[in-house]
Amino acid sequence: MANPQTPFLLLYFAQGPGPRFDFKSEGSTLRIGRMDYGADIEIASPAVSRLHALIEFVPPGQLYLRDQQSTNGTYLNGLRVQNATLRTGDIISFQKNNPDCWLVVNAPAQTVPAEEPAFIPIEQLAGPQKNLYEWLEQKQTVSIGRQDCDIILSNLTISRKHTEVSRLADGQYLVRDLGSKNGTFVNGQAITAPKTITDQDVIQVGKYEFNLRKPLLMQTDTNIEPAVLVAEQLSRYVGKGTQRRVLLHQINLEIRPGEMVAIMGPSGSGKSTLLKALNGDAPASQGRVFVHGRDFYRDYRLLKHDIGYVPQDDIVHRQLSVHDSLYFVARLRLAQDLSRKEIDKKIDETLAKLGISHIKNSLIQDISGGQRKRVSIAVELLSDPSILFLDEPTSPLDPETVEEFLKILKSLASSGTTILMVTHKPDDLEIADKVVFMARGGYLAYFGDTQNYLGYFQAKNVIAVYATISNPGQGKAWAENFSKQQNRLGSASEVRPGLGKVPRQGAFRQYFWLTARYFRTKTNDRVNTAILVLQAPIIAGFLAVLFEKLMLQTLFLMIIAAVWLGTSNAAREIISEWPVYRRERMFNLRILPYVFSKITVISVFSLVQMVLLVAMVQLAGKYPALPWLLVALLLPGYAGYTAGAVFIFCF
């Protein structure tokens, strides 16, 4: 007889209930698969793979669902998942729409009293769900957040206790932000004080939108947002007057959730320009971009957290280990109340998803180019973006690495991430759902399914397509021809309201973690740090040889040396990590914390440099001891570093 506290699963078919499946004990696993292939739970359904998924019963009384790279995917409460924690009442199905069978989870040991609703991870919800009215009938105040709340939003950009909704004695309803990092919004406006709400008011917490009558839904839910990314009449130009040059000509695109889109075209066709216009790195001069129905340029400060962008250059510090690089990024980008354990868990999950768990503790400078590219993608996946932009990610990779890399990208797209990728390689089209062909001059020549482009261009292969659209005089003709066939986009009429001012991360917190990361980078880079420090005694040696006694000229040269050391340090350090800075600036980085973190760390090394400079001069025995000399050299050194930093940022 089964233990009454042991969890079990109930199988249901469209025709009615099926058998029950019990776990033997903690540590046991139930395998789900197609009939006649040896699974513990055999299901006679064409949607089920031979080994579709595993459910593990692990101490202390937890159930974990793990998809086994199934063909049609594993769905928890209607949303596709790779790995998930199970709770009583969860429904597991094996195809996206109209499943013909499903499993219902029953975990008695996890059951909570009826008067206290069970924690529900909303990221796993889809379809009809309990609305706030129903929650508030059971308790006066409903808390919403990442942990220890009534409604759990399983996303690390959400604070542990983010917001709460209360039912007042007079029948009114009140929403209150609980000091969250990214804020709570009502009808598009950030709230700074408790606000009374009605049935018509829309509450937004991170990616999630809901109101009193409607269930909680992610704004990326395909039922409410058919297009995740829309470009409308995008044009980009540089210069003025007769010098004006048009880089993009009135581009229209509509991309749906989970699609993988390749952007191709000859050199000078505007591929990277289009990608940067879509992700906000270099906004279009005219036209609009909509992300989840919102004007991306207008509401950039909120929507940028839902965008992942990996440029051609690596966006990681090569002197750090893979784990440390991701850890510091998590501290800068994710909720400030995350524990070390939570961050490490997220890092492990992300590395496993990309197949690079084995290099977790390796220095980035010691791994291959393909692995570095995956680490850069891991940086972006930490914040769970719904859209991932990649600029020529396969260019530096060898053929064997490319194949493995593309499989990983396809897996990400299958799990719901929308991917846009600039590429030159025809083989990359094999995994893409759609392709954008840009003609020379910045014209959109084609956008559609990868199966149809050869027929459209009446070409035998991609090379022939390139030859067709490379003619500078034909770009406009191709754009006009395609425009006649392209459906008119209607998203502009459905633009959501603006979001007002969005809270920004604290400057001191950024300064702290930037300083910690920079110091770790310098201490790990022993060779370059040694060269940095040894410049001072080398200069001191020259001064001691050239000058017999302390003169004004000597002091002047020492001050010039101090300024030079400071300026060169700034130029070298900032330029070396410019791609990292640009990407973090797009996400949430403030300039002053960044500059002061550099000054703080470099001040330590500058102090060492100046001490060595003065000490070497004193040891030569030619110059008298001057207590003020160290200070006199430190100040110009700091001024030189600051001037160098300002020069780099301005030019």
N, C-alpha and C positions, 0 to 999 in steps of 0.2 A: 504494500500500500504506500502511495506517495506521501512524503512529508507535506503537511498542509502549508508550511512556510516556504516550500520549494517552488520556484516560478515554473510556469508552464505556458504553452502556446496553444491556441485554438485555431484550427484551419477552417476557413469559410470559403465556399464556392458561390457563384452567382445563383446556383440552384438551391443552396441551403447550407447548413452547418456540416463540417467534416470532423475528422478525428482530433484528439487531444494529444499533445506531445509534452512529456515531462522531462526536466533535467534530473539526472541521477544524483548529482551532488555538486558542491562548489568545485570548480576546476574542469567540469565537463563541458562539452561543446556539441551543439546540434548543427549538422550540415544540411543545407537546403539545396535541392537540385531536382533535375528532371527525372521523371519516372524511369526505372530500370538502370540507373547509373550509380547505385550504391549509396545514396544520400540517406541521412537519418529521417529527413522530412522529404518524401518523394511527392512531386506534384506533376500531374499529367497535364501540362500546359506548354504550348509552343513558345510562350514568352519566357519560360524559365530555362536557364542554361544548365549544362550538366552538373557543374558545381557553381551555384549561383551566389550563395552567401553563407556566412558562418554566424552563429550566435553563441557567444562565450559567457559562461556563468562563473564569475571570478569573485574572490573575496574582496570586500565584505558584502556579499549579497548583491553584486552589481551584474547587469546584463549588458553586453556590448555586441552591436551588430557590425559586421565587416563584409562589405561587398567583395566578391572574388573576381573582379574584372568581368562581370557579366555583360552579355550583349545588350540587353534592354535596360539594365540598371536596377538598382534596389531603391525603393521609395519608402520613406518613413513619414506617415501622415500626409502623403501626397507630394513630398519634396524629395528629389533624388539626393542620396547621401553615399559617401564612401565608408565612413565610420561614424557610429553614433551610439550614445548611451540610451538604453531602453527603459521605459517606465510603464507602469500599469496603464492599460488603455491605449497604448500606442498601436498603430496599424501598419503592418509591413506588407507592401505589395511589390509586384515584379514587372510592371509596365506603367508608362506615364498616364495614359488615358483609359478609362473603362476597364479596369483590371477584372479578369475572370475569376481570380482567387486572391485571398489575403490571409495574413496571420494576425491574430489579436494577442497582445502580450498581457499576461496576468502574473504580477509579482507581488504576492501577498505581503511579504516582509517590507515592501516599499510603500504600502498603502497608508494614507494619512486620514485623519478624521474628516467626516463629511463637512463639518463646518469650516475647515481650512482647505481651500482648493489646492490640489497638488501643483508643484512647480511645473510649468510647461515651457520647454524651450521653443520659442516662437519660430526660430529659424528652421524648425522641422515641421511647421504647420502649413497646410494648404487647404483650400475648400472652406466649407462652412465651419465656423468656430464660435466659441463663446465671446460675446461682446462685453463691453464694460458695464452696461446695465446689469447683465446677468452676474458678473463678478461682484458688483456693488450690492446686489441683493443678498449676498452671503456674508459680506463684511463691509465695514464702513469706509475703510481706506484700502486701496489696492496699490501695492508698490511695484515698480517696473525697473529692471536693471539687469546687470550681468550675473549677479549671484545673490543668494539669500533674499530673493524677492518673490512676490506672488506670481508675477509674469517674468520669465527669464528670457532675455534677448541674447542669444549666444553669439555675440560679436565683440571682439576686443576693443573696438572703438567706443563701446558703451561703458559707462562707469558702473562700478559695482552696485551702487544704489543711485539710479539716474533720476527718476521722477516718480510722482505718486498722484493718484486721482482719488478724491474723497467725496462722499455723499454727506451733505450738510443737513442739519435738522429741518431747515425750511424747504427741503426738496431740491435745492440747487446742487450743482456739481463743481468741484474746484480742482484745478490741476496746478501742481507745484513742482518746480525744478529743485533737485536736491544737491545743488552745487556741482553739477556734472561738468566734465571737461568740454564736451561739444554742444551742450545746451539742449533745451526742450523748446519746441516751436508750436505755436497755435496759429493756424491760418497763415503760416509762412513767416511769422514774427517771433523772434526769440523772446521768451518771457523772463523777466528779472524779479518778478514778485508773483504770488499766487494769483491765478486768474480764473474767473467763473466761465464755464463753458456750457454750450447748448448742444442739441442734436446735430446742428449744422456745422459746428466747429471741427476742424481737422487737427489732430495732434500728431506731431512728427518727432520721433526719437531716433536719431541716426538714419538708417535705411528704412525705418518702419513708419507706416502711416495708419491711423485708425481714428474712429470717433466713438461716441457713446453707443450708437446703434449698430455700427458696422464692425465686423471682426478685425482683429489685428492682422495686417498684411504687410509684407515687404514691398517697397516701391519697385523692386525688381521682379515682382510676381508677374508672369506672362499673362495672367487673366486680367490684370488692370493696366499693363504696360506692354502692348504688342511690339513696340520698337524701343530698344534700349538706347540707341544712338541715331540721331537724325542730323544731317547737314543740309542746310537750305541756302542755296545761292551763295556759296562761299567763294570769295575772291580775295586774292592777296597780291599786293603790289608794293614795290619799294621805289624810292626816289620821288621827285616832284617835277611837274612841268614836262619839258621835253626829255628829261632824264628818267621819267617814270617808266618802270618795267613791270609788267603784269606776270606774276608767277603762277597764279591760279585763276581760272575763268569759270565762275558761276557753277560750282560743284554741288550736286544734289545726291545724297545717299540716304538710305534707310536700312539700318542694321538691327537684326533681332537678337534676343538673348540666346547665348550659347552658340552663335555662329562664329566660324573661323574665316576671316576675310584676308586674302592676300592682296597687296597693293603692288602692281608691277608696271614697268614702263622703261623706256630708254633713259639714259642720263639726260638731265635737264628737263624732265617731264613734270617735275613737281611732286614726286612721291613722298619724300621726307617732309616737304613743305606742307603737303596735305595732312600727313600724320601729325605734325606739330600744330596745325590749325585745329585739328579735331581734339587734341589732348590739352590745349591751352599753353603749350610751350612757346608758340609764336602765333597768337590769335590772328584770325583772318581780318583783313581790312574792311571787308563788307560781308554781310550775310550772318547767319546765326547757326549755332550748334545747340541741339537739345539732348540732354541726358535724362532719361526717365521722365520725359515730358517737361523738364525745366530748362530754362535758358542757361546754358552752361557758362557763358561769359559773364552774365549778370550774377549768377549764384555760384561763381567759381569757388569761393572760400568754403562752401559746404560740400559741393559735389566733387571737389578734387580728392577727397578722401575715398571716393569710390572709383578712382582712376589709378591704374598701375601703368608705369611708363619705363621701359628699359631702352635707353638710347644706344647708339653704336658703341660708345665708350663704356667701359665697366663703371658701375656706380658703387663700388666697394673699395675699401682701403686694403691694398695688397699686404700691408704689414700686419694686419690682424688675422686671427684665426676665423674660420667660417662661423663658428658659434659666436665669437665676440662681436664680429661685424653685425650679425643679425640681432644680437642682444642690444647693442647700442641703438640700432635703428628702432627696435621695439620701444625702448625707453623714450625715444624722441617722438614717435608717431602714435603710439597706442595710449590707452587710458592710463592716467598717472597712478591709479590705485592698484595696478596689476602687481601681483607678487612675483618673486623670482621663479617660483615653481610654475606659475601660469605661463610666464614667458618662455621658460625652457620647454614646457610641453608644446606650446605653439611652434617653437623652432623645430623641435623633433618631428612634429606632424608635417611641417612644410618641407623639411629636408627629405622625409620619407616619400612625400608626394612627388618630389622631383628626382628621386632615386639617387640621392647623394648623402645619405646618412653616414656612410663610411668615411667621409672626409670632414666630418663635423669639427674635429680638433686640429685639422691641418691649416697651416698658414695659406692664405689665398695666393700668395706669390709662388707657392710650391705646387699648385694644382694646374690642370690643363686648361686650355682656352674654353673648351666646351663646358667644363665644370664651373669655370668662373662665370660664364654666361648664365648657367643655372642658378648660381648663388645670387647674381643680380636679379633674376626673376624671383627668387625666394624673398629678397628684400621687399619686393612689391606685394607678394602674396601674403605677407604678415598682416596686412590690413584688410584682407579679404575683398579685393576690388571686384566689381562686377564686369569691368572692362579692362583689358590688358593690351597696351600698345607696345609693339616691338619693332625697332628700327634695324633691319638687316641682321637678325640674330644668328643666321646660319652662315654668314659670309666668312668668318674666320675658322670654320669647322671643317674637319676632314669628312669624306663621304660616310664612313662608318659611324662617326659621332653624329652626323646630321640625321641619319635615319632614327637613331635612338632619341635624339632631341625632339624630332617632329612627333614621334609617338607620345612623348610627354605632353607636348602642346595639345595634341588631339585629345588626350585624357582630360586636360584642364577644360577644354571646350565642352567635352561630354558631360562634365560635372556642372556646367552652367555658366562658366566664365566666357564672356565674349572676347575674341582675340582679333586684333588687327595687326598685320605684319607686313612691313615693307620687305621685299625680297627681289633678287635678280635670278634666282635659281628655278628653272622650270619644274624640277622634281618636287618643290615645295607645294605645288598645286595639287598634288595627289591627296593631300590631307585637308585641303581647304574646301569650305562649302561654297564660297563665292570669291570672285576675283574682281578687282578694280584695275582696269588698264588706263594709264594716263598717257596721252599723246604728247609729243614734244611741244613745249610752249605752255604747258599747264592746263591742257584740255582733258575733260573726261570722255574717253572714247568708248568705254564699256563698263558696266557694272551688272553682274548677274551670276548665275550658277556656273560653276567650273565646267559643267558638261556641255554648255551651249556656246562658249566663246569662239571655238573654231568655226562653227557654222556661221556665226554672226560675221566674222571677218573673212569667211571663205578661205581659210588657211589650213595647211596641213599640220602645223605644229606651232609652238610658242615662238620659235625663231622667226617664222614667217610673219607672225603677228607683230613682232618687234619691228621687222623691216617695213611693215605696212604703216605703222604709227610713228615712225622715226622721221618721216618727211616733214620738215618745219612748216611747209605750206599746206599740209593736209590736216593738221590738228583741228582747226576750227570746223572743217567739213565733217570730220568724224564726230565731233561734239554735237553739231547740229543734227546729224543723222540719228545719233543715239537719243538726243533730247526728244525727238518726235515719238520715240517708242517708250520713253520712260514715263511711268505714271506720275501724275502731279502729287506731291507730298502735302498732307493736310495737317501736319503736326503743329504748325504755327497757330492755328485757331484753337488749339488745346493747351496752350502754354499755361503752366501753373503760376501762381503768384510768386513774387519775389520773397526772399527769405530775410530781408533786413540784415542787420549786423549779426555776424556769427562770432561766438566767443573764440578767442585765440589762446593757445597754450602759454603758460606763464614763462616770462623771460628768464627768471632765475633757474627754473627747472631745466630749460634748454641749455643755459650756460653751464650748469653743473655737469650734465651728461656729455656735452660737447667737449668740455675740459677733460673729463675722465677719458673719453675716447682718444682725444689728441695726445694726451700724455701716454696712453697705452701704445699708440701708434709710434711715438718717438722712441719709447724704451724698447719696443720690439725691433725697430729699424736701427740696429747697433752700428752698422757700417756708416750710414749717412749721418747718424747722430755724432759719431766719433769725428767724422770730417767737419761737421758743423762746429764742434767744440775746439778742434785743433787749429782752426783758422787763426784764432787770436794769438796763441803762442808763436805761430809762424810769422805773423806780422810783427810781433814784439821782437823776435829775433832779428828781423831786418832793421828795425829801428835801432836796436842796440849796436848793430854792426856799423850802421851809417852815421850815427851821431855819438860824439864823444861825451857830451854833457847835455843836461836838460835845457832846452831852449824853447822859445815860443813856437818856432817851426816844428819842433818835436811834438809839443802839446797839440798843435793844430793838426798834424798828421794823425795823432792818436785819436782825436775827436772825429776826423774824417773816416778813420778806420772803423770807429764805433758806429757811425751813421751808415757806412757801407754794409757792415755786418747786419745791422737791423733791417735795412732796405732789402738786401739780397735774401735774408731769411724769409721776409714776408712774401716776396715774389716767388721764391721757390716753393714755399709751403702751400700757398693759395692756388697757384697755377697747377701744381701736381694733383690737386684734388678738385679741380674745377668742375668736372662732370658730376661728382658727388654733390658739390655745393649747389649746382643748378637744379638737380633733381630734388634735393631736400628743400631748397627755396620754393619750388613749385608746391611742395606738400604743406609745410607749415613752418619752415625755418625763418627766424628773425635775424636781421643783419647784425644788430648790436651784440646779442649773445654770442654769435659766431665770431665776430672780431675780438671781443673781450676774452673769449676762451683761448684764442690764438695768442693774444697778448699775455695772458696769465702763464701759459706753458712756456712760451718763448722767453718770458722774463726770467724764468729759472735758468734756462740755458744761456741767456744773455749775461746773467749775473756770473755764471761760471766762466763765460768767455772773457768778461771784463776783469774778473779776478785773475785769470791766467795772464791776460795782457799786462796788467799792472805788476803782477808777481814776477813775470819774466823780465820786465824792464828793471825792477828793483834788484833782482838777482844778478843782473849784469854788473851791479856795483857802481854804475856811472851816474845814476840819478838819485837825488835825496828822497827820503820817504815823505810822501804827501798824502795825509789822511783824506783830503777832499778829492783826490784824483779819481778814486773809484766812482764816487757819485757824479763827478764831472763827466765821466765816460758813460755811465749808465743812462743818464737822461738823454743824451744825443742818440744812444742806441735805441731806446724806446721810441723816441721821436722818429728815427729812421724807419723802424718797423711800422709805426702807424702811418707814416707818409707812403711807404711801399704798399700797404694794404689799401689805402684810399686810391692810390694810382691804379692798382689792379682793378678795383671795383668800378672806377670811372671809365677806364679805357679797355 
